[in-house]
Amino acid sequence: MDGVSLLARGRVTTRLPAQDLDRARRFYAEVLGLDPVDERPGGLLYRCGVTDFVVFASTGASPGTFTQMAWEVEDLDRVVGELRSRGVEFEEVETPAIRTADGIAEIEGNYPSKGAHGERGAWFRDSEGNLIGLGEPLR
């Protein structure tokens, strides 16, 4: 090896389980405004920017106890408002480190990010119970 992990050269993609793939497809299309770029009997491939994620048919279900996928957005208030207008309900979170107000948390220095000192965040569940996050870097 040349000092660089073979994994470091790969692309990371997210896989989200769906017990009902047709229901998930409708949610991602009608609520999030996303259409798959590829589909097969066992799953749907979505592309957002330069990243991909897959929603796949599964008999298992997400526990929904942690963020499984997240989008970094430039204007969290605008995105939250748009998704609320489409029926998305945002989670209210209260932990020692994170507390939401009207579905949005201010997270100072929570974890490393790209040139930011924290993040504003919001979370919602897709049709399959997967916990999805939205984040806006605090600069």
N, CA and C of each residue as an Amber inpcrd file, in Angstrom:
protein
   417
   0.8390000  -1.1780000   0.0000000   0.0000000   0.0000000   0.0000000
   0.8840000   1.2400000   0.0000000   0.4090000   2.3040000  -0.6270000
   1.2010000   3.5160000  -0.7510000   0.9330000   4.5270000   0.3640000
   0.4270000   4.1040000   1.4760000   0.1610000   4.9980000   2.5950000
  -1.2480000   5.5620000   2.6130000  -2.0240000   5.3260000   1.5600000
  -3.4060000   5.8080000   1.5040000  -4.3190000   4.5880000   1.5350000
  -5.2520000   4.5960000   2.4360000  -6.1970000   3.4900000   2.5330000
  -6.9670000   3.3260000   1.2360000  -7.1780000   2.0950000   0.8370000
  -7.9890000   1.8450000  -0.3480000  -9.3980000   2.3930000  -0.1600000
  -9.8920000   2.3970000   1.0630000 -11.2200000   2.9580000   1.3240000
 -11.2380000   4.4680000   1.1210000 -10.1380000   5.1370000   1.4060000
 -10.0870000   6.5930000   1.2390000 -10.2680000   6.9940000  -0.2230000
 -10.0170000   6.0870000  -1.1240000 -10.1710000   6.3610000  -2.5590000
 -11.5820000   6.0760000  -3.0470000 -12.3750000   5.4130000  -2.2320000
 -13.7360000   5.0530000  -2.6310000 -14.7140000   6.1810000  -2.3820000
 -15.9450000   5.9880000  -2.8350000 -17.0290000   6.9370000  -2.5600000
 -17.9280000   6.3410000  -1.5020000 -18.3680000   7.1640000  -0.6010000
 -19.2760000   6.7200000   0.4520000 -20.7070000   6.9620000  -0.0180000
 -21.5540000   5.9600000   0.1540000 -22.9760000   6.1310000  -0.1260000
 -23.7780000   5.5960000   1.0560000 -24.9430000   6.1040000   1.2020000
 -25.8320000   5.7000000   2.2880000 -26.8310000   4.6860000   1.7620000
 -27.2010000   3.7330000   2.6080000 -28.2200000   2.7390000   2.2940000
 -29.3100000   2.8350000   3.3550000 -30.5280000   3.0780000   2.9230000
 -31.6550000   3.2020000   3.8370000 -32.6550000   2.0790000   3.5870000
 -33.0480000   1.3480000   4.6380000 -34.0010000   0.2570000   4.4520000
 -35.4320000   0.7640000   4.2700000 -36.1860000   0.0280000   3.4700000
 -37.6050000   0.3410000   3.2630000 -38.3940000  -0.9540000   3.3010000
 -39.3670000  -1.0180000   4.1800000 -40.2370000  -2.1940000   4.2070000
 -41.2500000  -2.1570000   3.0750000 -41.5420000  -0.9530000   2.5760000
 -42.4660000  -0.7930000   1.4560000 -41.8150000   0.1610000   0.4610000
 -41.1880000  -0.4010000  -0.5630000 -40.4250000   0.3870000  -1.5260000
 -41.3070000   1.3520000  -2.3130000 -42.5320000   0.9550000  -2.6470000
 -43.4350000   1.8620000  -3.3680000 -43.8120000   3.0550000  -2.5070000
 -44.0740000   2.8160000  -1.2360000 -44.3920000   3.9130000  -0.3070000
 -43.1960000   4.8590000  -0.2000000 -41.9930000   4.2840000  -0.0790000
 -40.7860000   5.1070000   0.0200000 -40.5930000   5.9380000  -1.2500000
 -40.7890000   5.3290000  -2.4170000 -40.6510000   6.0600000  -3.6790000
 -41.5960000   7.2610000  -3.7100000 -42.8480000   7.0500000  -3.2950000
 -43.8160000   8.1540000  -3.2680000 -43.3730000   9.2570000  -2.3220000
 -42.8800000   8.8840000  -1.1340000 -42.4320000   9.8770000  -0.1660000
 -41.2800000  10.7040000  -0.7380000 -40.2850000  10.0270000  -1.2740000
 -39.1180000  10.7430000  -1.7920000 -39.4870000  11.6190000  -2.9900000
 -40.4490000  11.1990000  -3.7960000 -40.8740000  11.9990000  -4.9480000
 -41.8090000  13.1290000  -4.5380000 -42.8950000  12.8000000  -3.8390000
 -43.9380000  13.7800000  -3.5500000 -43.5550000  14.7390000  -2.4370000
 -42.8230000  14.2620000  -1.4490000 -42.4950000  15.1070000  -0.3020000
 -41.1310000  15.7770000  -0.4560000 -40.1310000  15.0120000  -0.8760000
 -38.7780000  15.5700000  -0.9820000 -38.4500000  16.0580000  -2.3900000
 -39.2820000  15.7250000  -3.3680000 -39.0510000  16.1890000  -4.7310000
 -37.9020000  15.4870000  -5.4310000 -37.6340000  14.2410000  -5.0590000
 -36.5250000  13.4810000  -5.6340000 -37.0370000  12.2920000  -6.4340000
 -36.4530000  12.0830000  -7.5880000 -36.7660000  10.9150000  -8.4010000
 -35.5060000  10.0670000  -8.5210000 -35.6550000   8.7430000  -8.5320000
 -34.4650000   7.8860000  -8.6460000 -33.8000000   8.0490000 -10.0150000
 -32.4610000   7.9470000 -10.0220000 -31.7200000   7.9620000 -11.2860000
 -31.5700000   6.5520000 -11.8230000 -31.8130000   5.5600000 -10.9790000
 -31.7870000   4.1650000 -11.3900000 -32.6880000   3.4040000 -10.4380000
 -33.3300000   2.3730000 -10.9460000 -34.1710000   1.5510000 -10.0830000
 -34.1460000   0.1150000 -10.5490000 -34.2350000  -0.7440000  -9.5660000
 -34.2750000  -2.1810000  -9.8080000 -35.3270000  -2.7500000  -8.8620000
 -35.7100000  -4.0030000  -9.0150000 -36.7320000  -4.5600000  -8.1300000
 -36.3830000  -4.4380000  -6.6440000 -35.1040000  -4.4360000  -6.3080000
 -34.7200000  -4.3900000  -4.8970000 -34.3590000  -3.0300000  -4.3550000
 -34.4270000  -1.9690000  -5.1820000 -34.0510000  -0.6840000  -4.6290000
 -34.0740000   0.4640000  -5.6090000 -33.8720000   1.6430000  -5.0500000
 -33.9120000   2.8990000  -5.7890000 -32.6140000   3.6480000  -5.5270000
 -31.9950000   4.1720000  -6.5720000 -30.7640000   4.9470000  -6.4540000
 -31.0910000   6.4090000  -6.7010000 -30.7110000   7.2570000  -5.7530000
 -30.9210000   8.7000000  -5.8600000 -29.5690000   9.3900000  -5.9310000
 -29.5110000  10.4990000  -6.6430000 -28.2790000  11.2860000  -6.7310000
 -28.6130000  12.7220000  -6.3470000 -27.8290000  13.2360000  -5.4050000
 -27.9570000  14.6260000  -4.9680000 -26.5640000  15.2430000  -5.0380000
 -26.3740000  16.1890000  -5.9320000 -25.0400000  16.7390000  -6.1290000
 -24.1220000  15.6520000  -6.6460000 -23.0120000  15.4380000  -5.9400000
 -22.0460000  14.4140000  -6.3620000 -22.1460000  13.1540000  -5.5090000
 -23.1700000  13.0560000  -4.6840000 -23.3160000  11.8860000  -3.8210000
 -24.5760000  11.1040000  -4.1740000 -24.5450000   9.8420000  -3.8020000
 -25.6670000   8.9520000  -4.0530000 -26.1850000   8.3950000  -2.7380000
 -27.4410000   7.9920000  -2.7500000 -27.9570000   7.1610000  -1.6710000
 -28.9580000   6.1850000  -2.2590000 -29.1370000   5.0820000  -1.5520000
 -30.0050000   4.0120000  -2.0100000 -31.0810000   3.7660000  -0.9590000
 -32.2940000   3.5700000  -1.4200000 -33.3810000   3.0810000  -0.5790000
 -33.6480000   1.6680000  -1.0850000 -33.4790000   0.6860000  -0.1910000
 -33.5640000  -0.7000000  -0.6310000 -34.6550000  -1.4520000   0.1090000
 -35.2550000  -2.4240000  -0.5840000 -36.2870000  -3.2640000   0.0130000
 -35.6670000  -4.1190000   1.1040000 -36.2790000  -4.0980000   2.2810000
 -35.7310000  -4.8180000   3.4240000 -36.8620000  -5.3120000   4.3160000
 -36.6710000  -6.4840000   4.8850000 -37.6420000  -6.9550000   5.8680000
 -37.3340000  -6.3630000   7.2360000 -36.1370000  -5.8140000   7.3980000
 -35.7600000  -5.1500000   8.6430000 -36.2020000  -3.7000000   8.6220000
 -36.2090000  -3.0960000   9.7880000 -36.6020000  -1.6950000   9.8970000
 -35.5420000  -0.9390000  10.6810000 -35.4110000   0.3120000  10.3620000
 -34.4910000   1.1720000  11.0900000 -35.0180000   1.3980000  12.5030000
 -34.1210000   1.4430000  13.4990000 -34.6010000   1.7740000  14.8310000
 -34.9780000   3.2510000  14.9430000 -34.4730000   4.0710000  14.0070000
 -34.8020000   5.4930000  14.0250000 -34.2770000   6.2200000  15.2470000
 -33.2440000   5.6860000  15.8940000 -32.7180000   6.2970000  17.1150000
 -31.4840000   7.1550000  16.8610000 -31.0640000   7.2640000  15.6100000
 -29.8880000   8.0620000  15.2700000 -30.0350000   8.5540000  13.8350000
 -29.3080000   9.5960000  13.4990000 -29.3510000  10.1290000  12.1470000
 -28.7110000   9.1270000  11.1980000 -29.4500000   8.7170000  10.1840000
 -28.9490000   7.7380000   9.2300000 -28.4140000   8.3710000   7.9590000
 -28.8820000   9.5640000   7.6590000 -28.4180000  10.2880000   6.4810000
 -28.7350000  11.7540000   6.7240000 -27.9370000  12.6450000   6.1440000
 -28.2000000  14.0650000   6.3130000 -27.7980000  14.8420000   5.0760000
 -28.4900000  15.9250000   4.8480000 -28.1290000  16.8770000   3.8080000
 -27.5170000  18.0970000   4.4700000 -26.4680000  18.6400000   3.8910000
 -25.9400000  19.9410000   4.2770000 -26.6010000  20.9500000   3.3560000
 -27.2420000  21.9560000   3.9350000 -27.9850000  22.9440000   3.1520000
 -27.4700000  24.3460000   3.4650000 -27.7320000  25.2780000   2.5680000
 -27.2720000  26.6560000   2.7480000 -28.2400000  27.4930000   3.5660000
 -29.5250000  27.1750000   3.5270000 -30.5370000  27.9710000   4.2180000
 -31.5140000  27.0130000   4.9000000 -31.1930000  26.6530000   6.1270000
 -31.9940000  25.6610000   6.8580000 -33.4330000  26.1210000   7.0410000
 -33.6310000  27.3810000   7.3810000 -35.0000000  27.8780000   7.5980000
 -35.8450000  27.7040000   6.3350000 -35.2670000  28.0190000   5.1960000
 -36.0040000  27.9000000   3.9340000 -36.3440000  26.4400000   3.6320000
 -35.3680000  25.5340000   3.8100000 -35.6040000  24.1190000   3.5280000
 -36.6460000  23.5500000   4.4900000 -36.5260000  23.8620000   5.7720000
 -37.4990000  23.3880000   6.7570000 -38.8930000  23.9170000   6.4110000
 -38.9890000  25.1880000   6.0670000 -40.2790000  25.7650000   5.6930000
 -40.8930000  25.0820000   4.4860000 -40.0650000  24.8260000   3.4720000
 -40.5570000  24.1490000   2.2650000 -41.0300000  22.7410000   2.5860000
 -40.2430000  22.0000000   3.3600000 -40.6360000  20.6250000   3.6980000
 -41.8760000  20.6090000   4.5890000 -41.9910000  21.5490000   5.5100000
 -43.2070000  21.6300000   6.3360000 -44.4300000  21.8680000   5.4660000
 -44.2790000  22.7010000   4.4310000 -45.4180000  22.9720000   3.5540000
 -45.8400000  21.7140000   2.7800000 -44.9460000  20.7270000   2.7140000
 -45.2410000  19.4650000   2.0440000 -45.6440000  18.3800000   3.0390000
 -45.8270000  18.7600000   4.3010000 -46.3310000  17.8190000   5.2890000
 -45.2910000  17.1630000   6.1820000 -44.0150000  17.5320000   6.0590000
 -42.9860000  16.9300000   6.9020000 -43.1150000  17.4640000   8.3270000
 -43.0500000  16.5370000   9.2830000 -43.0560000  16.9120000  10.6930000
 -41.6450000  16.7520000  11.2310000 -41.1240000  17.8050000  11.8390000
 -39.7610000  17.7780000  12.3570000 -39.7480000  17.3340000  13.8080000
 -38.6950000  16.6040000  14.1460000 -38.5260000  16.0610000  15.4870000
 -38.1580000  17.1750000  16.4700000 -38.6720000  17.0760000  17.6650000
 -38.2060000  17.9360000  18.7500000 -37.2170000  17.1040000  19.5530000
 -36.0290000  17.6310000  19.7580000 -34.9430000  16.9060000  20.4130000
 -34.5450000  17.6430000  21.6810000 -34.3650000  16.8840000  22.7580000
 -33.8790000  17.4790000  24.0000000 -32.9120000  16.4890000  24.6400000
 -31.6280000  16.7760000  24.4770000 -30.5560000  16.0020000  25.0890000
 -29.6420000  16.9940000  25.8070000 -28.6690000  16.5220000  26.5800000
 -27.7410000  17.4670000  27.2080000 -26.9960000  18.3400000  26.1940000
 -26.7540000  17.8240000  24.9830000 -25.9750000  18.5750000  24.0040000
 -26.8220000  19.2810000  22.9460000 -28.0430000  18.8080000  22.7250000
 -28.8630000  19.3380000  21.6300000 -30.2790000  19.5920000  22.1260000
 -30.7810000  20.7810000  21.8090000 -32.1720000  21.1170000  22.1410000
 -32.7520000  21.9070000  20.9720000 -33.8510000  21.4150000  20.4210000
 -34.4860000  22.1220000  19.3170000 -35.4980000  23.1240000  19.8430000
 -35.6950000  24.1670000  19.0570000 -36.7650000  25.1350000  19.2690000
 -37.5010000  25.2170000  17.9390000 -38.7550000  24.8460000  17.9330000
 -39.5550000  24.7760000  16.7110000 -38.8740000  23.8980000  15.6580000
 -38.2710000  22.7900000  16.1170000 -37.6870000  21.8090000  15.2160000
 -36.2590000  22.0810000  14.7730000 -35.6540000  23.1960000  15.1970000
 -34.2940000  23.5370000  14.7640000 -33.3910000  23.7000000  15.9790000
 -32.2010000  23.1030000  15.8840000 -31.2180000  23.1820000  16.9730000
 -30.0210000  24.0240000  16.5330000 -29.4660000  24.7640000  17.4750000
 -28.1990000  25.4730000  17.2770000 -27.1530000  24.6320000  17.9950000
 -26.1840000  24.1080000  17.2440000 -25.2110000  23.1740000  17.8140000
 -23.8270000  23.7930000  17.6930000 -23.3760000  24.4500000  18.7320000
 -22.0680000  25.0980000  18.7190000 -20.9700000  24.0640000  18.8820000
 -20.0430000  24.0180000  17.9430000 -18.8620000  23.1800000  18.0550000
 -19.1360000  21.7110000  18.2930000 -20.2640000  21.2000000  17.8330000
 -20.6600000  19.8290000  18.1290000 -19.6940000  18.8030000  17.5690000
 -19.2880000  18.9680000  16.3200000 -18.3950000  18.0120000  15.6880000
 -17.7080000  18.6990000  14.5260000 -16.6340000  18.1060000  14.0310000
 -15.8950000  18.7570000  12.9390000 -16.7710000  18.9950000  11.7200000
 -16.5900000  20.1410000  11.1190000 -17.2970000  20.4480000   9.8870000
 -16.3790000  21.2780000   9.0020000 -16.8310000  21.5740000   7.8300000
 -16.0060000  22.2430000   6.8320000 -15.9130000  23.7440000   7.1010000
 -14.9140000  24.1530000   7.8500000 -14.6860000  25.5750000   8.0760000
 -15.7350000  26.2550000   8.9300000 -16.5040000  25.5090000   9.6650000
 -17.5530000  26.0840000  10.4960000 -17.2360000  25.8340000  11.9650000
 -17.8910000  26.5860000  12.8340000 -17.6900000  26.3840000  14.2770000
 -18.8740000  25.6930000  14.9320000 -19.7890000  25.2340000  14.1350000
 -20.9600000  24.5250000  14.6260000 -21.9540000  24.3670000  13.5000000
 -23.1760000  24.0490000  13.8810000 -24.1840000  23.7660000  12.8660000
 -25.5650000  24.0530000  13.4260000 -26.4770000  24.4390000  12.5470000
 -27.8960000  24.4410000  12.8650000 -28.4310000  23.1530000  12.2790000
 -29.2840000  22.4540000  13.0030000 -29.7580000  21.1680000  12.5310000
 -31.2390000  20.9570000  12.7400000 -31.7960000  20.0530000  11.9400000
 -33.2020000  19.6530000  12.0640000 -33.2980000  18.2020000  11.6050000
 -34.2740000  17.4720000  12.1370000 -34.4300000  16.0560000  11.8340000
 -35.8800000  15.7140000  11.5530000 -36.0780000  14.7960000  10.6290000
 -37.4110000  14.2830000  10.3090000 -37.2810000  12.8180000   9.9370000
 -38.3940000  12.1320000   9.8550000 -38.4090000  10.7150000   9.4770000
 -39.0100000  10.5690000   8.0870000 -38.4270000   9.6490000   7.3210000
 -39.0330000   9.3490000   6.0290000 -40.2060000   8.3920000   6.2450000
 -40.8140000   7.9450000   5.1870000 -41.9870000   7.0750000   5.2860000
 -41.6780000   5.7380000   5.9340000 -40.4030000   5.3750000   6.0080000
 -39.9940000   4.0690000   6.5480000 -39.4290000   4.1630000   7.9630000
 -39.4720000   5.3480000   8.5640000 -38.9690000   5.5240000   9.9230000
 -37.4950000   5.8610000  10.0050000 -36.8070000   6.0130000   8.8690000
 -35.4030000   6.4020000   8.8790000 -35.2850000   7.8630000   9.3220000
 -34.3650000   8.1270000  10.2400000 -34.1670000   9.4770000  10.7510000
 -33.2090000  10.2180000   9.8290000 -33.7070000  11.2930000   9.2280000
 -32.9590000  12.0710000   8.2410000 -32.6460000  13.4380000   8.8500000
 -31.4260000  13.8970000   8.6710000 -31.0140000  15.1800000   9.2130000
 -30.8040000  16.2170000   8.1280000 -30.8970000  17.4620000   8.5440000
 -30.5400000  18.6030000   7.7240000 -29.5760000  19.4450000   8.5480000
 -28.5400000  19.9380000   7.9350000 -27.5890000  20.7740000   8.6650000
 -27.1370000  21.9690000   7.8610000 -27.0000000  23.1010000   8.5510000
 -26.4620000  24.3220000   7.9630000 -25.2560000  24.7270000   8.7900000
 -24.0550000  24.7660000   8.1950000 -22.8610000  25.1310000   8.9550000
 -22.9700000  26.5430000   9.5230000 -22.4880000  26.7360000  10.7460000
 -22.4100000  28.0510000  11.3650000 -21.0150000  28.5970000  11.0940000
 -20.9400000  29.6980000  10.4130000 -19.6380000  30.2820000  10.0570000
 -19.3740000  31.5270000  10.8420000
